[in-house]
Amino acid sequence: MVTKSRIPAKTITDAASFMQIDLLEEIANRLKWLQEWEESQRCEGEERGWPVDVTSDVQEVSVRDPATKKSVVAQTASIFNDGPNFVNICVNYPHPVGMLKLAKGDTQNIDYTKAKKKITSFWVWCAQGESAQIRVHIKY
């Protein structure tokens, strides 16, 4: 005669309670992460601008508050090419296919307010042997 072992009802209830607690902790952690992410994407209403010397070397221009040197996530940006040469610009990572090319005196407005990923950096460069100066103006 084979007897089936049976888990007492109390043990099943205890296991279910632990699973519920684990699930609630997971939900709380995810909600905290979402709140922190949402706060990092929120526009603080600050505007800053600074000049950048551009050469033929590809360089990353991180989006930082010039006053505090704190990294920020920009919602919008305007880039002004003060010349004397063309400047190639990419947003967030260098990708030559989707680059913007600005002539002297050109302005490019970039709006990421509705994008999931905001503006964190620019990649800039000129043609070989050329240089230029741009002004970057951001709102974060």
MARPA-731280 format. One record per residue: x, z, y of N, C-alpha, C, O in turn; residue number from 1. Coordinates in nm, 3 decimals. Each point is the difference from the previous one (the first is absolute). Example, Ala and Ser with C-alpha at 12.3 -4.5 7.8 and 13.67 -1.06 7.14 Angstrom:
<pts>
PT      n.x      n.z      n.y     ca.x     ca.z     ca.y      c.x      c.z      c.y      o.x      o.z      o.y   nr
PT    1.319    0.780   -0.569   -0.089    0.000    0.119    0.090    0.000    0.120    0.104    0.066   -0.002    1
PT   -0.139   -0.138    0.107    0.082    0.006    0.119   -0.077    0.073    0.109    0.051    0.017    0.111    2
</pts>
This chain:
<pts>
PT      n.x      n.z      n.y     ca.x     ca.z     ca.y      c.x      c.z      c.y      o.x      o.z      o.y   nr
PT    0.083    0.000   -0.116   -0.083    0.000    0.116    0.089    0.000    0.124    0.086    0.086    0.018    1
PT   -0.108   -0.184    0.067    0.079   -0.016    0.122   -0.082    0.054    0.116   -0.117   -0.035    0.017    2
PT    0.180    0.118    0.061   -0.070    0.054    0.117    0.052   -0.069    0.124    0.120   -0.023    0.015    3
PT   -0.210   -0.009    0.071    0.038   -0.062    0.126    0.034    0.109    0.100   -0.074    0.097    0.016    4
PT    0.188   -0.115    0.050    0.033    0.098    0.103   -0.077   -0.039    0.126   -0.007   -0.117    0.037    5
PT   -0.045    0.214    0.023   -0.083   -0.025    0.117    0.059    0.078    0.117    0.032    0.118   -0.011    6
PT   -0.018   -0.189    0.125    0.052    0.065    0.119   -0.113    0.081    0.061   -0.110   -0.052    0.020    7
PT    0.137    0.178    0.008   -0.105    0.081    0.059   -0.045   -0.058    0.134    0.080   -0.060    0.073    8
PT   -0.206    0.076   -0.040   -0.057   -0.053    0.123    0.073    0.051    0.123    0.014   -0.074    0.097    9
PT    0.032    0.198   -0.100    0.069    0.057    0.115    0.128   -0.077    0.030    0.031   -0.024    0.117   10
PT    0.042   -0.016   -0.220    0.123   -0.074    0.019   -0.028   -0.136    0.062    0.075   -0.044    0.088   11
PT   -0.179   -0.025   -0.132   -0.037   -0.129    0.058   -0.036    0.018    0.147    0.041   -0.081    0.083   12
PT   -0.116    0.184   -0.050   -0.038    0.026    0.139    0.123    0.028    0.084    0.010   -0.048    0.113   13
PT    0.085    0.126   -0.167    0.123    0.030    0.073    0.080   -0.128    0.024    0.053   -0.021    0.109   14
PT   -0.043   -0.064   -0.210    0.073   -0.126    0.015   -0.066   -0.088    0.105    0.069   -0.063    0.080   15
PT   -0.200    0.058   -0.078   -0.072   -0.079    0.100    0.026    0.055    0.140    0.014   -0.077    0.095   16
PT   -0.009    0.207   -0.081    0.027    0.061    0.130    0.140   -0.037    0.049    0.019   -0.032    0.117   17
PT    0.079    0.035   -0.208    0.136   -0.038    0.039    0.006   -0.146    0.042    0.069   -0.035    0.095   18
PT   -0.141   -0.050   -0.166   -0.002   -0.142    0.035   -0.064   -0.020    0.137    0.046   -0.082    0.080   19
PT   -0.152    0.157   -0.052   -0.064   -0.011    0.130    0.094    0.046    0.111    0.007   -0.063    0.106   20
PT    0.065    0.172   -0.129    0.095    0.050    0.099    0.110   -0.103    0.025    0.035   -0.027    0.114   21
PT    0.019   -0.031   -0.223    0.103   -0.103    0.015   -0.054   -0.119    0.079    0.069   -0.054    0.087   22
PT   -0.189    0.013   -0.117   -0.061   -0.113    0.070   -0.021    0.031    0.147    0.027   -0.084    0.086   23
PT   -0.074    0.204   -0.055   -0.020    0.039    0.140    0.133    0.008    0.075    0.007   -0.039    0.117   24
PT    0.098    0.087   -0.183    0.132    0.003    0.063    0.049   -0.142    0.028    0.057   -0.025    0.106   25
PT   -0.077   -0.065   -0.199    0.040   -0.140    0.019   -0.076   -0.063    0.117    0.059   -0.071    0.082   26
PT   -0.188    0.096   -0.074   -0.081   -0.052    0.110    0.049    0.058    0.133    0.011   -0.073    0.098   27
PT    0.017    0.202   -0.094    0.048    0.064    0.123    0.134   -0.059    0.043    0.021   -0.026    0.118   28
PT    0.070    0.003   -0.213    0.130   -0.059    0.033   -0.016   -0.141    0.055    0.068   -0.038    0.095   29
PT   -0.156   -0.040   -0.155   -0.021   -0.136    0.048   -0.066   -0.001    0.138    0.034   -0.083    0.084   30
PT   -0.127    0.174   -0.061   -0.062    0.008    0.132    0.102    0.040    0.106   -0.003   -0.051    0.112   31
PT    0.093    0.142   -0.146    0.105    0.041    0.094    0.091   -0.118    0.030    0.036   -0.023    0.116   32
PT    0.003   -0.055   -0.220    0.084   -0.116    0.020   -0.071   -0.102    0.088    0.062   -0.057    0.090   33
PT   -0.191    0.032   -0.114   -0.077   -0.094    0.083   -0.008    0.046    0.145    0.010   -0.082    0.091   34
PT   -0.029    0.211   -0.071   -0.007    0.053    0.136    0.134   -0.020    0.072    0.003   -0.042    0.116   35
PT    0.108    0.072   -0.184    0.132   -0.019    0.061    0.025   -0.148    0.030    0.054   -0.033    0.105   36
PT   -0.093   -0.056   -0.197    0.018   -0.143    0.021   -0.085   -0.046    0.119    0.049   -0.076    0.084   37
PT   -0.173    0.120   -0.077   -0.089   -0.039    0.110    0.055    0.048    0.133   -0.007   -0.073    0.099   38
PT    0.061    0.193   -0.096    0.059    0.053    0.124    0.122   -0.081    0.041    0.024   -0.019    0.119   39
PT    0.054   -0.028   -0.216    0.119   -0.079    0.033   -0.039   -0.138    0.053    0.079   -0.063    0.071   40
PT   -0.198    0.015   -0.104   -0.046   -0.130    0.046   -0.077    0.007    0.131   -0.026   -0.103    0.063   41
PT   -0.010    0.221   -0.021   -0.079    0.018    0.121    0.084   -0.026    0.124    0.117    0.038    0.008   42
PT   -0.178   -0.104    0.088    0.068   -0.031    0.125    0.003    0.125    0.088   -0.104    0.060    0.026   43
PT    0.224   -0.023    0.020    0.014    0.118    0.085   -0.028   -0.032    0.146   -0.013    0.091    0.082   44
PT    0.004   -0.220   -0.049   -0.026   -0.039    0.138    0.124   -0.006    0.087   -0.012   -0.007    0.122   45
PT    0.129    0.009   -0.183    0.126   -0.008    0.075    0.046   -0.144    0.007   -0.023   -0.079   -0.092   46
PT    0.089    0.044    0.201    0.059   -0.132    0.016    0.146    0.016    0.040    0.034    0.082    0.086   47
PT    0.052   -0.161   -0.148    0.142    0.006    0.029    0.059   -0.141   -0.005   -0.054   -0.088   -0.067   48
PT    0.163    0.069    0.138    0.069   -0.127   -0.003    0.149    0.019    0.014    0.045    0.101    0.056   49
PT    0.034   -0.196   -0.106    0.144    0.007    0.009    0.060   -0.140   -0.020   -0.060   -0.086   -0.064   50
PT    0.179    0.064    0.121    0.068   -0.130   -0.018    0.082   -0.001   -0.129    0.045    0.104   -0.048   51
PT   -0.026   -0.224   -0.007    0.081   -0.018   -0.120    0.089   -0.122    0.020   -0.049   -0.108    0.035   52
PT    0.178    0.125   -0.057    0.092   -0.114    0.002   -0.001   -0.064   -0.138    0.022    0.067   -0.101   53
PT   -0.046   -0.198    0.097   -0.013   -0.073   -0.126    0.119   -0.094   -0.014    0.038   -0.068    0.095   54
PT    0.021    0.065   -0.214    0.112   -0.090   -0.030   -0.039   -0.087   -0.120   -0.115    0.001   -0.044   55
PT    0.211   -0.074   -0.008   -0.029   -0.084   -0.117   -0.007    0.082   -0.129   -0.041   -0.052   -0.103   56
PT    0.080    0.179    0.108   -0.013    0.089   -0.116   -0.145    0.048   -0.011   -0.060    0.039    0.100   57
PT    0.005   -0.043   -0.219   -0.134    0.052   -0.022    0.006    0.152    0.013    0.076    0.066   -0.070   58
PT   -0.157   -0.012    0.160    0.002    0.145    0.020   -0.142    0.055   -0.002   -0.095   -0.064    0.044   59
PT    0.085    0.186   -0.097   -0.128    0.069   -0.004   -0.014    0.086    0.126    0.091    0.075    0.036   60
PT   -0.205   -0.087    0.028   -0.032    0.083    0.116   -0.112    0.094   -0.045   -0.116   -0.039   -0.008   61
PT    0.153    0.163   -0.021   -0.100    0.098   -0.045   -0.090    0.038    0.116    0.044    0.007    0.115   62
PT   -0.169    0.018   -0.145   -0.095    0.040    0.103    0.014    0.151    0.017   -0.039    0.078   -0.086   63
PT    0.096   -0.040    0.201    0.024    0.141    0.032   -0.041    0.025    0.143    0.003   -0.089    0.085   64
PT   -0.042    0.211   -0.060   -0.028    0.041    0.137    0.136    0.013    0.068    0.081    0.083   -0.042   65
PT   -0.053   -0.163    0.147    0.132    0.007    0.063    0.033    0.137    0.059    0.117    0.038    0.008   66
PT   -0.219    0.036    0.033    0.024    0.131    0.061    0.037    0.105   -0.104    0.094    0.077    0.021   67
PT   -0.168   -0.072   -0.133    0.022    0.104   -0.100    0.083   -0.046   -0.119    0.045    0.083   -0.080   68
PT   -0.023   -0.214    0.066    0.072   -0.062   -0.113   -0.075    0.019   -0.132    0.057   -0.020   -0.108   69
PT   -0.184    0.059    0.115   -0.083    0.022   -0.118   -0.054   -0.134   -0.050   -0.048   -0.081    0.080   70
PT    0.054    0.058   -0.212   -0.061   -0.121   -0.056   -0.151    0.007    0.019   -0.061    0.105   -0.021   71
PT    0.004   -0.216    0.060   -0.144   -0.007    0.019   -0.054   -0.123   -0.070    0.076   -0.089   -0.039   72
PT   -0.206    0.084    0.023   -0.068   -0.115   -0.059   -0.083   -0.063    0.111   -0.095    0.060    0.049   73
PT    0.132   -0.181   -0.010   -0.065   -0.065    0.113   -0.126   -0.074   -0.044   -0.007   -0.058   -0.108   74
PT   -0.092    0.061    0.195   -0.124   -0.074   -0.021    0.013   -0.143    0.055   -0.041   -0.096   -0.064   75
PT    0.099    0.086    0.183    0.019   -0.130    0.064    0.140   -0.006    0.059    0.065    0.102    0.023   76
PT   -0.021   -0.224    0.002    0.131   -0.020    0.062   -0.004   -0.129    0.082   -0.073   -0.094   -0.032   77
PT    0.153    0.094    0.136    0.025   -0.122    0.078    0.150   -0.017    0.007    0.073    0.095    0.026   78
PT   -0.029   -0.218   -0.048    0.143   -0.029    0.003    0.021   -0.109    0.105   -0.064   -0.105   -0.004   79
PT    0.153    0.133    0.097    0.031   -0.092    0.110    0.143   -0.051   -0.020    0.092    0.081   -0.016   80
PT   -0.073   -0.211    0.017    0.135   -0.056   -0.011    0.052   -0.030    0.140   -0.049   -0.090    0.067   81
PT    0.148    0.167   -0.024    0.062   -0.020    0.130    0.114   -0.101   -0.005    0.063   -0.028    0.102   82
PT   -0.036   -0.028   -0.220    0.095   -0.109   -0.014    0.144    0.046   -0.010    0.029    0.119   -0.008   83
PT    0.058   -0.213    0.007   -0.016   -0.140    0.038   -0.035   -0.094   -0.115   -0.023   -0.118    0.023   84
PT    0.018    0.167   -0.148   -0.021   -0.088   -0.116   -0.125    0.038   -0.077   -0.065    0.101    0.028   85
PT    0.032   -0.185   -0.128   -0.111    0.029   -0.090    0.030    0.125   -0.081    0.115    0.030   -0.030   86
PT   -0.222    0.045   -0.005    0.012    0.118   -0.084   -0.099   -0.012   -0.115   -0.116   -0.035    0.020   87
PT    0.163    0.063   -0.141   -0.086    0.002   -0.119   -0.040    0.145   -0.025    0.083    0.091    0.007   88
PT   -0.212   -0.069   -0.036   -0.051    0.136   -0.018   -0.089    0.005   -0.124   -0.083   -0.089   -0.022   89
PT    0.101    0.193   -0.058   -0.089    0.030   -0.113   -0.047    0.144    0.014    0.073    0.084    0.053   90
PT   -0.193   -0.057   -0.100   -0.055    0.134    0.007    0.011    0.067   -0.137   -0.039   -0.057   -0.101   91
PT    0.094    0.179    0.100    0.011    0.090   -0.115    0.103   -0.038   -0.106    0.057    0.090   -0.062   92
PT   -0.030   -0.215    0.039    0.104   -0.039   -0.094    0.043   -0.144    0.033   -0.081   -0.077    0.052   93
PT    0.205    0.042   -0.083    0.047   -0.135    0.036   -0.055   -0.106   -0.095    0.026    0.004   -0.120   94
PT   -0.101   -0.096    0.173   -0.055   -0.109   -0.080    0.003   -0.128    0.084   -0.085   -0.018    0.087   95
PT    0.180   -0.069   -0.113    0.019   -0.117    0.085   -0.119   -0.095    0.001   -0.015   -0.077    0.095   96
PT   -0.070    0.080   -0.196   -0.115   -0.090   -0.003   -0.102    0.038    0.106   -0.058   -0.088    0.064   97
PT    0.034    0.217   -0.043   -0.102    0.044    0.094    0.054    0.051    0.132   -0.066    0.077    0.069   98
PT    0.188   -0.121   -0.034    0.061    0.053    0.122   -0.065   -0.059    0.125   -0.056   -0.109   -0.002   99
PT    0.067    0.185    0.110   -0.043   -0.047    0.131    0.124   -0.049    0.074    0.106    0.063   -0.009  100
PT   -0.118   -0.172    0.080    0.114   -0.052    0.076   -0.039    0.001    0.147   -0.093   -0.069    0.041  101
PT    0.166    0.148    0.037   -0.030    0.014    0.142    0.107   -0.068    0.085    0.119    0.026   -0.016  102
PT   -0.163   -0.111    0.107    0.089   -0.063    0.098    0.016    0.095    0.118   -0.076    0.095    0.015  103
PT    0.175   -0.122    0.068    0.020    0.081    0.119   -0.128   -0.001    0.084   -0.058   -0.106    0.025  104
PT    0.016    0.224    0.017   -0.122    0.014    0.080   -0.127    0.016   -0.081   -0.104    0.032    0.057  105
PT    0.109   -0.054   -0.189   -0.118    0.015   -0.086   -0.030    0.147   -0.027    0.088    0.085    0.003  106
PT   -0.215   -0.059   -0.029   -0.047    0.133   -0.037   -0.082   -0.013   -0.128   -0.077   -0.094   -0.015  107
PT    0.095    0.187   -0.077   -0.080    0.004   -0.123   -0.069    0.134   -0.009    0.065    0.104    0.000  108
PT   -0.200   -0.107   -0.007   -0.079    0.122   -0.019   -0.035    0.011   -0.147   -0.046   -0.097   -0.060  109
PT    0.068    0.213    0.002   -0.026    0.023   -0.142   -0.098    0.115   -0.011    0.023    0.108    0.055  110
PT   -0.134   -0.130   -0.126   -0.105    0.101   -0.012   -0.023    0.033   -0.147   -0.052   -0.082   -0.075  111
PT    0.091    0.202    0.035   -0.020    0.048   -0.137   -0.102    0.114   -0.003    0.001    0.080   -0.094  112
PT   -0.089   -0.071    0.192   -0.093    0.112    0.005   -0.095    0.001   -0.120   -0.042    0.107   -0.043  113
PT    0.008   -0.223   -0.011   -0.092   -0.005   -0.115    0.071   -0.023   -0.132   -0.064   -0.008   -0.104  114
PT    0.197   -0.001    0.107    0.077   -0.022   -0.122    0.020    0.131   -0.074    0.004    0.107    0.061  115
PT    0.008   -0.115   -0.192    0.027    0.120   -0.080    0.139    0.053    0.029    0.019    0.122    0.012  116
PT    0.078   -0.211   -0.001    0.138    0.040    0.030    0.023   -0.023    0.148   -0.031   -0.107    0.052  117
PT    0.084    0.204    0.014    0.027   -0.009    0.144    0.143   -0.048    0.024    0.074   -0.026   -0.095  118
PT   -0.036    0.014    0.220    0.131   -0.051    0.037    0.102    0.114   -0.006   -0.013    0.100    0.069  119
PT    0.115   -0.118   -0.154    0.104    0.102   -0.013    0.137   -0.049    0.046    0.087    0.080    0.034  120
PT   -0.069   -0.213   -0.033    0.128   -0.055    0.044   -0.015   -0.148    0.031   -0.097   -0.065   -0.037  121
PT    0.198    0.015    0.106    0.012   -0.143    0.027    0.136   -0.045   -0.049    0.096    0.078    0.002  122
PT   -0.086   -0.201   -0.047    0.128   -0.060   -0.037    0.021   -0.115    0.097   -0.085   -0.087    0.013  123
PT    0.198    0.087    0.055    0.025   -0.098    0.105    0.137   -0.065   -0.018    0.094    0.064   -0.048  124
PT   -0.084   -0.192    0.086    0.127   -0.070   -0.002   -0.012   -0.131    0.079   -0.109   -0.052    0.021  125
PT    0.224    0.001    0.021    0.010   -0.129    0.070    0.072   -0.099   -0.092    0.047    0.036   -0.107  126
PT   -0.041   -0.160    0.151    0.077   -0.101   -0.073    0.148    0.036    0.007    0.043    0.077    0.086  127
PT    0.034   -0.135   -0.178    0.144    0.028   -0.009    0.068   -0.023    0.135   -0.013   -0.106    0.061  128
PT    0.086    0.208   -0.015    0.076   -0.010    0.124   -0.081    0.026    0.127    0.056   -0.006    0.110  129
PT   -0.185    0.034   -0.123   -0.084    0.024    0.117   -0.036    0.148    0.011    0.017    0.077   -0.094  130
PT   -0.065   -0.039    0.212   -0.046    0.138    0.021   -0.115   -0.004    0.101   -0.021   -0.100    0.069  131
PT   -0.051    0.209   -0.061   -0.111    0.011    0.095   -0.032    0.148    0.018    0.053    0.086   -0.071  132
PT   -0.140   -0.060    0.167   -0.049    0.136    0.017   -0.152   -0.005   -0.003   -0.062   -0.086    0.063  133
PT    0.004    0.180   -0.138   -0.146    0.011   -0.006   -0.040    0.138    0.048    0.081    0.093    0.002  134
PT   -0.205   -0.081    0.035   -0.060    0.130    0.029   -0.112    0.022   -0.099   -0.086   -0.087   -0.018  135
PT    0.086    0.201   -0.046   -0.104    0.037   -0.097   -0.086    0.107    0.065    0.050    0.100    0.050  136
PT   -0.181   -0.122   -0.051   -0.094    0.096    0.057   -0.103    0.032   -0.108   -0.066   -0.091   -0.050  137
PT    0.053    0.219    0.014   -0.091    0.038   -0.109   -0.105    0.098    0.048    0.017    0.070    0.100  138
PT   -0.126   -0.066   -0.174   -0.104    0.102    0.019   -0.018    0.066   -0.136   -0.021   -0.066   -0.102  139
PT    0.031    0.199    0.103   -0.015    0.074   -0.126   -0.085    0.122    0.018   -0.024    0.074   -0.095  140
</pts>
